[in-house]
Amino acid sequence: MAHAVSRLSVTVYLSYTTGSESMVLNSKAIRRAAIAASAVSMLVLAGCSSDNGSSDTSTTTAAAGGSTSSEGRGPITIVEGQDALNEALENIITDWNAAHPDEKVTLKPLAKEANAQVDDITQRMQAKSDEYDLIGVDVVNTAQFAANGWLKPLEGDLKIDESGLLPSTVASGTYNGKLYAAPKNTNAAFLYYRKDLVEKAPTTLAELKENCPKAVEAGIDCYIGQFKNYEGLTVNTTEITNAYGGPWVGPDGITPAIDDKTQAGVQFIVDSFADKTIPQSALTYSEGESQSSFGDGKALFMRSWSGFSVDGEKTSVAGKYGYAVLPGVDGPGASTVGGYNVGISAFSDAPLTARDFLEFMQTKKSQTYFTAVGGAPVLAAVYDDPAVLAQFPYFATLKEALATAQPRPVTPYYTQVSKSISDNTYAAIRGEKTVEQALADTKAGIETAGN
């Protein structure tokens, strides 16, 4: 940074993804250094941010949960990356500053490169710096930050009002039974379908397959999603295993919990490629490729995040598709949860201001700002607002999807666990491993994730 930050200042670190997939960055070198220096696991962040040209590394040391500034309050500095959702946060900051002239928020960017963000926050957390009082995390990394001892649990004086929040978003900020990060924005996946080819969206996976002859007759693929070997494959795989009720890790986030239901879900994916319900081309699809294929009229069904649209564009499917919650085994399925949470640094010297700002971000007015820039709110009341629904009709379905959405495996070693799931599922789809062997290898990957 260009200058040292006041001990009364609070910094919010927010990193954004597209809301469609979590682009997790992994650095073994950083992780090993973290373990050696302070017995914590590596930091994993996703997204992009702006560069402030800063090189200052001055820090202060404060014991976790220790002494704070006068009454734990002071001006707030928000540090975040550049994203379409920035506009919403800027509006929230403007409102906050008008109401809190003595605790104003100043927006300050981090470096553009995600690796630089990792280096920055890792350095300060290892040094127990009080420069960063609020830390924004992808939902999949909340457990990792909490396990590292970098976040204060939101309890006691730091407890926030959860009553109006969507339960699935609260679950995404919870680790070992405690809320460590306040939900800020969220997302869930839909099943997009061709209304001109099927009468209604299938509610079960069996019904989806029953409609595949219509795709064959039309000369298009039946079902596509994101099955390239990356984080998107973990998302698609866990959504299918969610439908079957199959877990990956136990409550401690460390012990493998793979069972027959997990196996049934992975077997469904493998069988669906074998019987051509899912085309081989989907093995190369990330979000963009799958949306382009569906938008070009090449698929009957597509799994993708909410908000996808080609209406108004020159495409054969404009106005001819609909969306619904994902199908399950005996009824509607369960999407994974997307979005971001914000937690209070364990080394904050202004935790009370930080806590108040967290709740301010969750008011109806603040949350409505996210809708205008393509974000999904975490406050249930926004989804019931007639004005919001008139502008964003898909919010009714999104609220339904979020009601049953589930987090991806909650583990402090998410990057390693996710890679084990995607690598081995990909191998099973390609016929390089049996489903049984793939799951055995995934189990071994989970068991060694923290090593």
Residue pairs with C-beta under 8 A, 6 or more apart in sequence:
1 52
1 54
1 55
1 56
1 58
1 108
1 131
2 52
2 53
2 54
2 56
3 56
4 56
4 58
5 11
5 77
5 131
6 74
6 75
7 60
7 69
7 74
7 130
7 349
8 69
8 70
8 73
8 74
8 75
8 349
8 350
9 74
9 75
9 76
9 77
9 106
9 131
9 133
9 350
10 74
10 75
10 76
10 77
10 133
10 134
10 348
10 350
10 353
10 354
10 357
11 76
11 77
11 78
11 79
11 108
11 131
11 132
11 133
11 134
12 76
12 77
12 78
12 79
12 80
12 132
12 133
12 134
12 135
12 136
12 342
12 354
12 357
13 79
13 80
13 110
13 117
13 121
13 132
13 134
13 135
13 136
14 78
14 79
14 80
14 81
14 89
14 136
14 184
14 340
14 342
15 45
15 46
15 47
15 48
15 49
15 80
15 81
15 114
15 117
15 136
15 137
15 138
15 340
16 46
16 47
16 48
16 80
16 81
16 83
16 85
16 340
17 23
17 46
17 47
17 138
17 338
18 287
19 185
19 187
19 305
19 307
19 338
19 339
19 374
19 375
19 376
20 187
20 287
20 304
20 305
20 338
21 226
21 230
21 231
21 232
21 235
21 286
21 287
21 305
22 46
22 138
22 139
22 140
22 231
22 235
22 338
23 46
23 47
23 231
24 44
24 45
24 46
24 138
24 140
24 141
24 231
24 414
24 415
24 418
25 44
25 45
25 46
25 114
25 115
25 118
26 42
26 44
26 415
26 416
26 419
27 42
27 115
27 118
28 42
30 42
30 43
30 118
30 119
30 122
31 41
31 42
31 43
32 42
33 122
34 40
34 41
34 42
34 43
34 122
34 126
34 148
35 41
37 126
38 126
40 125
40 126
40 147
40 148
40 149
40 150
41 144
41 147
41 148
41 412
41 413
41 450
42 122
42 415
43 118
43 121
43 122
43 125
43 141
43 144
43 145
43 148
44 118
44 138
44 141
44 144
44 414
44 415
45 114
45 117
45 118
45 121
45 137
45 138
45 141
46 114
46 138
46 140
46 141
47 81
47 83
47 114
47 138
48 81
48 82
48 83
48 112
48 114
49 80
49 81
49 82
49 109
49 110
49 111
49 112
49 114
49 117
50 81
50 82
50 109
50 110
50 111
50 112
51 109
51 110
51 111
51 112
51 113
51 116
52 108
52 109
52 110
52 111
54 110
54 111
57 123
59 123
59 124
59 127
59 128
59 129
59 131
60 129
60 130
60 131
61 127
61 128
61 129
61 130
61 347
62 128
62 129
62 130
62 347
62 348
62 349
63 128
63 347
64 128
64 149
64 152
64 346
64 347
65 152
65 346
67 349
68 348
68 349
68 350
68 351
68 352
69 349
69 350
71 352
72 349
72 350
72 351
72 352
72 353
73 103
73 350
73 352
73 353
74 103
74 349
74 350
74 353
75 102
75 103
75 104
75 105
75 106
76 103
76 104
76 105
76 106
76 133
76 134
76 350
76 353
76 354
76 357
77 105
77 106
77 107
77 108
78 89
78 93
78 105
78 106
78 107
78 108
78 134
79 107
79 108
79 109
79 110
79 132
80 86
80 89
80 107
80 109
80 110
80 136
81 109
81 110
81 112
81 117
82 109
82 112
84 373
84 374
84 375
85 185
85 370
85 373
85 374
85 375
87 369
87 372
87 373
88 185
88 366
88 369
88 370
88 372
88 373
88 375
89 107
89 361
89 369
90 107
91 366
91 369
92 360
92 361
92 366
92 369
93 105
93 107
95 360
95 365
95 366
96 104
96 105
96 357
96 360
97 104
97 105
103 353
103 356
105 357
110 116
110 117
110 120
111 117
111 120
121 132
121 135
123 129
124 131
124 132
125 132
125 148
125 150
125 345
125 347
128 346
128 347
129 347
130 345
130 347
130 348
130 349
132 345
132 347
132 348
133 344
133 345
133 348
133 349
133 350
133 351
133 353
133 354
134 342
134 343
134 344
134 345
134 348
134 354
134 357
134 358
135 145
135 150
135 151
135 181
135 342
135 343
135 344
135 345
136 184
136 340
136 341
136 342
137 144
137 145
137 181
137 340
137 341
137 342
137 343
138 340
139 172
139 173
139 186
139 337
139 338
139 339
139 340
139 341
139 407
139 408
140 407
140 408
140 414
140 418
141 414
142 151
142 172
142 173
142 174
142 175
142 180
142 181
142 341
142 343
143 175
143 253
143 410
143 411
143 412
143 414
144 411
144 412
144 413
144 414
145 151
145 180
145 181
145 343
146 153
146 175
146 176
146 178
146 180
146 181
146 343
146 412
147 175
147 253
147 412
148 412
149 346
150 343
150 345
150 346
150 347
151 180
151 181
151 343
151 344
151 345
151 346
152 158
152 180
152 343
152 344
152 345
152 346
152 348
152 351
153 178
153 179
153 180
154 160
154 178
154 179
154 180
154 181
154 182
154 343
154 344
154 355
154 358
155 178
155 179
157 351
157 352
157 355
158 344
158 351
158 352
158 355
160 179
160 182
160 355
160 358
160 359
160 362
161 359
161 362
162 170
162 179
164 362
164 379
164 380
164 381
165 183
165 362
165 378
165 379
165 380
166 183
166 186
166 378
166 379
166 380
166 399
166 402
166 403
167 403
168 186
168 188
168 337
168 402
168 403
168 404
168 405
168 406
168 407
169 183
169 186
169 337
169 339
169 378
169 402
170 179
170 183
171 337
171 406
171 407
172 183
172 186
172 337
172 339
172 341
172 407
173 179
173 180
173 181
173 182
173 183
173 341
173 343
174 180
174 410
175 253
175 410
175 412
176 251
176 252
176 253
180 343
181 341
181 342
181 343
182 341
182 342
182 343
182 358
182 359
182 361
182 362
183 339
183 341
183 362
183 378
184 339
184 340
184 341
184 342
184 361
184 362
184 378
185 339
185 340
185 370
185 375
185 376
185 377
185 378
186 337
186 338
186 339
186 376
186 377
186 378
186 402
187 305
187 306
187 307
187 337
187 338
187 339
187 376
187 398
188 305
188 306
188 335
188 336
188 337
188 338
188 376
188 398
188 401
188 402
188 405
189 235
189 239
189 303
189 304
189 305
189 306
189 326
189 335
189 336
189 401
190 303
190 304
190 305
190 306
190 308
190 323
190 324
190 325
190 326
190 335
190 394
190 397
190 398
190 401
191 201
191 202
191 208
191 301
191 302
191 303
191 323
191 324
191 325
191 326
191 327
192 294
192 301
192 302
192 303
192 304
192 308
192 321
192 322
192 323
193 201
193 202
193 300
193 301
193 302
193 321
193 322
193 323
193 324
194 300
194 301
194 317
194 320
194 321
195 320
195 321
195 322
196 320
197 214
197 215
197 218
197 300
198 211
198 214
198 300
201 322
201 323
201 324
201 327
202 208
202 210
202 211
202 301
202 327
203 324
203 327
203 328
203 331
203 332
204 327
204 328
204 329
204 330
204 331
205 240
205 243
205 268
205 327
205 328
205 329
205 333
206 329
207 327
208 222
208 223
208 277
208 301
208 327
209 222
209 272
209 275
209 277
211 222
211 300
211 301
212 222
212 223
212 276
212 277
212 300
214 300
215 221
215 222
215 299
215 300
216 222
218 300
220 297
220 298
220 299
220 300
221 278
221 279
221 281
221 282
221 293
221 298
221 299
221 300
222 276
222 277
222 278
222 279
222 299
222 300
222 301
223 272
223 277
223 278
223 299
223 300
223 301
223 302
223 303
224 278
224 279
224 281
224 282
224 285
224 290
224 293
224 294
224 299
224 301
224 302
224 303
225 232
225 236
225 278
225 282
225 285
225 290
225 302
225 303
225 304
226 232
226 233
226 235
226 236
226 282
226 285
226 286
226 287
226 290
226 303
226 304
227 233
227 236
227 269
227 278
227 282
227 283
227 285
227 426
227 429
228 283
228 284
228 285
228 286
228 289
229 283
229 422
229 423
229 426
230 286
230 422
231 418
231 422
232 286
232 287
233 421
233 422
233 425
233 426
234 408
234 418
234 421
234 422
234 425
235 336
235 408
236 269
236 303
237 265
237 266
237 269
237 421
237 422
237 425
238 248
238 336
238 406
238 408
238 409
238 421
239 303
239 326
239 333
239 334
239 335
239 336
240 265
240 266
240 268
240 269
240 333
241 247
241 248
241 261
241 262
241 265
241 266
242 265
242 328
242 333
242 334
242 335
242 336
242 406
243 265
243 326
243 327
243 328
243 329
243 333
243 334
244 261
244 262
244 264
244 265
244 268
244 329
245 261
245 329
246 258
246 259
246 260
246 261
246 262
246 263
246 264
246 265
247 257
247 258
247 259
247 261
247 262
248 256
248 257
248 258
248 262
248 409
248 417
248 421
248 442
248 446
249 255
249 256
249 257
249 409
249 410
249 411
249 417
249 446
250 256
250 257
253 409
253 410
253 411
253 412
253 413
254 411
254 412
254 413
254 446
254 449
254 450
255 446
256 442
256 443
256 446
256 447
258 439
258 442
258 443
258 446
262 439
263 435
263 436
263 439
266 425
266 428
266 435
266 438
266 439
267 435
269 278
269 425
269 428
269 429
270 428
270 429
270 435
271 277
272 278
273 280
273 282
273 283
273 429
281 293
282 290
283 426
283 429
283 430
285 293
287 304
287 305
290 299
290 302
290 303
290 304
291 302
291 304
291 308
293 299
293 302
294 302
294 304
294 308
294 317
294 321
295 310
295 313
295 315
295 317
296 315
296 316
296 317
297 315
297 316
297 317
303 326
305 338
306 323
306 376
306 394
306 397
306 398
306 401
307 374
307 376
307 394
308 323
310 317
310 318
311 318
311 319
312 318
323 394
323 397
324 397
325 332
325 333
325 335
325 397
325 400
325 401
325 404
326 332
326 333
326 334
326 335
326 401
327 333
328 334
332 400
332 404
333 404
334 404
334 405
334 406
335 401
335 402
335 404
335 405
335 406
336 405
336 406
336 407
336 408
337 402
337 405
337 406
337 407
337 408
338 376
339 376
339 378
342 358
342 361
344 351
344 354
344 355
344 358
345 354
348 354
360 366
361 367
362 378
362 379
363 379
364 379
364 381
364 382
364 385
367 377
367 378
367 379
367 382
368 377
368 382
368 385
368 388
370 376
370 377
371 377
371 382
371 388
371 391
371 392
371 395
376 395
376 398
376 402
377 383
380 399
382 388
382 395
383 389
383 395
383 396
383 398
383 399
384 399
388 395
389 395
389 396
408 414
408 418
409 417
409 418
409 421
411 417
411 446
411 449
412 450
413 446
413 449
413 450
416 445
416 446
416 448
416 449
416 450
417 445
417 446
417 449
419 445
420 441
420 442
420 445
420 446
420 449
421 442
421 445
423 445
424 433
424 438
424 439
424 441
424 442
424 445
425 438
425 442
427 433
427 438
428 434
428 435
428 437
428 438
433 441
